[in-house]
Amino acid sequence: MAAITSAGLGSGMDIEGLISSLMSAEQRPVTLLQTKESKETTKLSSWGQIKSALSSLQVAAQALDTRSEFATYKSSIADSSVASVAINGTAVAGNYSIEVGQLASAQKIKSAGYASMSSAVTGSTLPATLTLEIGTTTAGVFSGDGSKTKTITIDSSNNTLSGLRDAINASKSGVSASLVNDGGSSPYRMVLTSDSTGTASTFKLSGLTDFSYNPATNTGTGLSTVNTATNAQLTIDGMSVTKYSNTITDAIQGVTLNLSKTNVANATTLTVSNDTAGVQTKVAAFISAYNSLNSVIKVQTAYDPNSKTAGTLNGDSTVRNIQSQLKSILTSVVGSGSMARMSDAGIAFQKDGSLALDSAKFQAALAKPTQDVAGLFVKDASSSSNGVASQIATRVASMLASGGMLTARTDGINATIKTLDKRIDTLNDRLVGIEKRYRAQFTSLDTTIANMNGTSSFLTQQLSALSNLSNYSN
């Protein structure tokens, strides 16, 4: 009898190969679910790209949804070394003659020289009280502001140059103290400086015998003047202006002047003018944001008839709804008269669905006071009219909001992925049991076949022995 043979273990069977083939077939439902999950994950990524593009469009639209965004001005000053200029939305066009006669400065005083930073500062009986007052000095009279008065106790723990410096700084009085080494025989001096410029931030020290100062007379004991507080003085179109600071925010409407030097008898000209280029930049950013969204949607919904492949979101009704809503706003009548649609200002759709800006036509429209270009974009509080930027900012906000169409769509995809994950986990758990059963069955079969092979070999030997005996007897 021929033996049952095959390459392998005891039985000769390739048990691992058989189990692997069977498990590959059992794995097919899991593979199908994983493929489906991968497609849903790709959809989620595609929606993420659309959401990002919509957010950018919303930001660009918000930059154009109020009239102040169109009341944009720019400034220039003939001599920029005299002052730098910043403007805000309340500025108006105009030319201004600026002549700076004096810059604002802070009060600064210094102490007498001391041998070291640990030298005793005052000869007063300790403990003593240093009173530091902040106030206004006008026409040789100091008027202290009681709410800004600080008192500092001087005793053996701080009656040194460095100790008094630290105590003054710790008081947060509006005066800063520092130490300077001038290299002399008694080199260490304390320098006290007001934290603010102008005569309304002068300071007075009293209470210590050897450390007092009166800004009204610019005299003191143990302290002397380095710099007297001054106010900024300038003329604007011949009108005298006095301010405590070199940063002047309330002299010209919507304009901040940061004075840096005087120009007596050499006035410079400040010009504030309409910034139509700035408005166009914002409109161009809005158009670019819409076109970016349009490009993302085209890629995600594309179909190639040659390869018969479709974009991830091809045929998705939510995408079509987004496109339809936005295009409806962009093509609607929102203005009046000859400036009723965006195309009247040089903004129109192209054959590929993108928007384009005719710069010359747009600038010409901005240059005409009778053409309300802003009305095409902004929300007009005087009427119920909402321009395209205002409408799109509001519409996109609702799309992106919790409960909006994008959230509903992505929540649905996430729910599907979660369900698929559970099904895959369940099948994988089941496959573990199936493989275990297959392995047990084949192991049992392997043992049975091995035993049969052993029996076959025994019988073959016995038959061979009988045959030999028979031949011998003959």
Disulfide bonds with the S-S distance in Angstrom:
none
